[in-house]
Amino acid sequence: MGGYNSLGPASANDCAGSRPEQSSIIWACIFFVRGIAVVIGPLISGLLYSIGSKSAQAANVGYGSHGFKALEVFVGTCTVAASFGSVLMAMTKRKVQD
């Protein structure tokens, strides 16, 4: 979380571009979305864990053992989606600036 707090204002400033007065609004929106994620995230993970623990076998050791398979797939999918989103945003920003 230290990286989030230290890089967040710089990211908001970069998103604001030529309008630095909007960086505080962007930062507030980022914190708003983060707050929603803090509330919703544990609920989603609890549901995914309960789905996985029903199908998990005690002797199964390996990928997704102990009922975490659905949760691992969800986190991995979100990470890949965020990576693609970052790349698309960077490409879009370059096209707009050119």
Sequence and secondary structure as in RCSB ss.txt:
>XXXX:A:sequence
MGGYNSLGPASANDCAGSRPEQSSIIWACIFFVRGIAVVIGPLISGLLYSIGSKSAQAANVGYGSHGFKALEVFV
GTCTVAASFGSVLMAMTKRKVQD
>XXXX:A:secstr
 HHHHHHHHHHHHHHHTT GGGHHHHHHHHHHHHHHHHHHHHHHHHHHHHHHHHH  TT  STTGGGTHHHHHHH
HHHHHHHHHHHHHHHHHHHHHH 
